[in-house]
Amino acid sequence: MAAGREPHGSLYDTIVVGAGIQGSFAAYHLAKRGQETLLLEQFPLPHSRGSSHGQSRIIRRAYPQEHYALMMAESYQLWERLEAEAGTRLYRQTGMLVLGADTDPEFQRYCQSLERHGVPGERLTPEALCGRFPGIRPHGGEAAVSDGTAGILHADRALRAVQDAFRRCGGALRDGHKVTDIKPGVVVTVTTSGGVYRAKSLVITAGPWTNQLLAPLGLQLPLQTLRINICYWPEKVPGAYGLSAHFPCFLALRTSQAQHHIFGLPSSEYPGLVKICYHWGSPADPEERDRAPEASADVQILRDFVSKYLPGLVPEPAVVEHCMYTNTPDEDFILDRHPTFSNIVIGAGFSGHGFKLAPVVGRLLSQLSAGEEPSYTMEPFRLRRFSALPPAAL
């Protein structure tokens, strides 16, 4: 699929491999600055094989890590700019509650970050939380802190919007083009199932398929692919947890039963069903993402959470969908140049929390590709933080 102005001759300035939300924003920023850019996607669009599909994601300023908290301020601005360009609504403000014990250091970091960055919100005692949001029962005596800027990103709509904006800037998009070979050099040659393309630089944002592309280039990253269950839980009283009832998004921090976060969004995608997920899953081969589901411990953890914390929901999911996470060991992103081939840039390991940050990530990848100084410190995202990268299977 292609639209917009075709590049002059056969040589592009940049090729971006992977048209998920990160690659699409990288391509958009490159095209916006006048770069002849080709965006390649192995599957026909739209598809549900990776990490960027689905109708909703949480957007929030609340982050315990300072580098993400700083980036989110600009991310909101760039989402608003894309909304204006697309002429469609991509974000709905709902607010978000972070639930945790007052003594939990992570909960304290959330509170301190929101206060330090002047994000509108408030602290709620367990009693105040029950009074304000009767649909939530803080079973473990958790307090809450609210992020008044948080809300829902309309994910499918957002992905289409940035790809359409990329094409309006003159970019070319080819879907159904699986990359079969990359030859590095001053000019990078990319062979796909649909053709051969050349560019001065290459950006790889291939999600769970990243290491398959990097292995022939002598690099293997410490990435783990997880299949996540996306669960939707029925309301006992229709609308009680919906947007019209002003029910917020929420993030419940780790408990003795749940070693990873649990997050939820108000009923909106499916009438009467509330999206609640466990921020972890089972190791998976991305090629087997659509295999028949197996009994999963994370769904049982969610059943227990729903029955204890959300009394207005039926503690059995009515719909279970799937998504892929590509995690790094520290759950920070990888945004860096290949250590041998400086004109190959890698964006990977978004660890299930990267969608909201994609406008800024795309800009950083475009800056790395253009040889510019990135607009944020890149230390949290450098490859060198992994002291001994495993060798590629050459």
Buried (B, 14 or more C-beta within 10 A) or exposed (E): BEBBEEBEEEEBBBBBBBBBBBBBBBBBBBBBBEBBBBBBBBBEBBBBBBBBBBBBBBBBBBBBEBBBBBBBBBBBEBBEEBBEBBEBEBBBEBBBBBBBBEEBEBBBBBBEBBEEBEBEBEBBBBEEBBEBBEBBBBBBEBBBBBBBBBBBBBBBBBBBBBBBBBBBBBBBBBBBBBBEEBEBEEBBBBBBEEEEBBBBBBBBBBBBBBBEBBBBBBBBBBBBBBBBBBBBBBBEEEBBBBBEBEBBBBBBBBBEEBEBBBBBBBBBBEEBBBBBBBBBBBEBEBEEBEEEEEEBEBBEBBBBBBBBBBBBBBBEBEEEBBBBBBBBEEBBBBBBBBBEBEBBBBBBBBBBBBBBBBBBBBBBBBBBBBEEEBEBEBEBBBBEBBEEEEEBEE
